[in-house]
Amino acid sequence: MPTVWYKRKISDNLQLAARKFPVLVLSGARQAGKTELLRRLFPDHTYLSLDIPSAATFAEDEPRAFLEKHPGPLLIDEVQYAPGLFRHLKAAVDSDRHRAGRFVLTGSQKFSLMKEVSESLAGRAAILDLETLALGEICEHQPPPMTAQSYAGKIVRGGFPELWRDQDIPLEMYFGSYVATYLERDVRQILNVTSLRDFERFVRACAARSGQLLNKSALANDVGISSKAVTSWLSVLQASNQIALIEPWFANFGKRIVKSPKLYFCDSGLLCYLLGVTEENLLKSPFLGAIWEGYVFSELRKLLDFSAKPLHLWFYRDKQQVEIDFLVLGGGFGRLIECKWTELPDRADIGNIQKIRRIVTHKRLPDFARTKAFVVARPEYSYRIDEETRAIPILELAEQLELE
């Protein structure tokens, strides 16, 4: 099968940022497609990868000579491997402050990358994140999912571009190599993990809790590590864009509010691999509901990245077990979202939505001056469940939630 190029919706934002800022920084997980995207968008930039040890050593030990040899326009891949370069990038930028797009930088370790950027390039750099492929990007070249089995195929494959450009790659082989490479390179680089085997068990334990409230004590007990190690290892997974934590929303609801975040994996394909879920067994898996919720979460994150509106993603849960999977808030417009793996959700699926509606209406909360509610499921077309709630397919998220 010939390979294809999947156009990324973030492309316009990247090009705009490069026209307005001296430095463009793009972070994202390994294999999310950062390098190929930037090389296509900025073909006139000299490309250098600090994944190559000799290049990283030159940039770190002789940053002045490195920049004299490569004055720009310059695209530097995995720039976090040469933290000593950042101060010299600042000096180079300040010598010609109005030269936009001179340096384009990528990194797969977000915390270390952002630390150097904030310390040396504050006010000089536009910072964007690249997620794996969104469903809408995939469906520009693939038929949209209609049946439960076609949804399963897209969920289990996930969003890593290489798996869509070459669909003959065995998923087990790809994700097995990805996890092994990730453990060896990123984890050893960020942390002094004494047992990579323990860390891999920890990653799989996190996968089994995707979509659940984060319980560090339970994770520590299951893996046999300290709570301090759990906190540190979660930070590594976040730093390398493997997981995301979503915070609970509250507005003076009192002590009824649950304050722990929920944990999600950023890519459904990696999550399914870690859980041992395949296209053939997904529909019978006990993890199906959690995987679908995580898939919707991932799509929402990507759509919010594309959106020009200042929107924020939360969840709601109280100690009486009243819960809404997701809230998207901004400008007094509240969107209540439930996720259901069903083709035709009905009134039985919106009980919590109705309860939350009554709460926000009674309290007249400004975040919900205008409110809509949705059940993200698998209908062929959107339809009303009641006067205030619609069932929608996942491909209509942006349109129905007015995210664009």
Secondary structure as UniProt FT lines:
FT   TURN            9..10
FT   HELIX           11..20
FT   STRAND          23..28
FT   TURN            30..31
FT   HELIX           34..41
FT   TURN            43..44
FT   STRAND          46..49
FT   TURN            50..51
FT   HELIX           53..61
FT   HELIX           63..69
FT   STRAND          74..77
FT   HELIX           79..81
FT   HELIX           83..85
FT   HELIX           86..95
FT   TURN            96..98
FT   TURN            100..101
FT   STRAND          103..107
FT   HELIX           110..120
FT   TURN            122..124
FT   STRAND          125..130
FT   HELIX           135..138
FT   TURN            139..141
FT   HELIX           148..157
FT   HELIX           161..165
FT   TURN            167..168
FT   HELIX           171..182
FT   HELIX           183..187
FT   HELIX           188..190
FT   HELIX           196..208
FT   TURN            209..211
FT   HELIX           216..223
FT   HELIX           227..239
FT   TURN            240..241
FT   STRAND          243..246
FT   HELIX           254..256
FT   STRAND          262..265
FT   HELIX           268..275
FT   TURN            279..281
FT   HELIX           282..284
FT   TURN            286..287
FT   HELIX           288..306
FT   STRAND          312..318
FT   TURN            319..320
FT   STRAND          323..330
FT   TURN            331..332
FT   STRAND          333..339
FT   HELIX           347..349
FT   HELIX           351..363
FT   HELIX           366..368
FT   STRAND          370..377
FT   STRAND          383..386
FT   TURN            387..388
FT   STRAND          389..393
FT   HELIX           394..396
FT   HELIX           397..400
FT   TURN            401..402
//
